[in-house]
Amino acid sequence: FTGSADFNGRTSLAGAAPAWSNATGYVGVKFLAADFNGSDAVYNYGWIKLQTNVDASQLTVLAFGYNDVDGGAISAGQGPTPVPEPATSAALLALGAAGLVAYRQRKQLRRA
């Protein structure tokens, strides 16, 4: 990937607002996803987590993400929804089954 950034007429954040000095934060991005028949631009949206040095002359990309659904929104820091591992699901199922067995045994002891 090659490209440039425009920070209000600058190509870096050096000398910008003090909030960007020695800071970590998110920047929203919009990029062209497709151009249908040269008339309808379709954009994707994303985020980049950046860290700057003391005078904001250097940027370090810590993480990034984007929504691959054309025009779809995404929150800063949002990533894919985690799917539980099979071992976790099996452990939860076993715990629920053990609880059900204990409940039934307790119920039978009360009847006796």
Secondary structure as UniProt FT lines:
FT   TURN            8..9
FT   TURN            14..15
FT   HELIX           18..20
FT   TURN            21..22
FT   STRAND          24..36
FT   TURN            37..39
FT   STRAND          40..52
FT   TURN            54..55
FT   STRAND          59..66
FT   TURN            70..71
FT   TURN            76..77
FT   HELIX           86..111
//
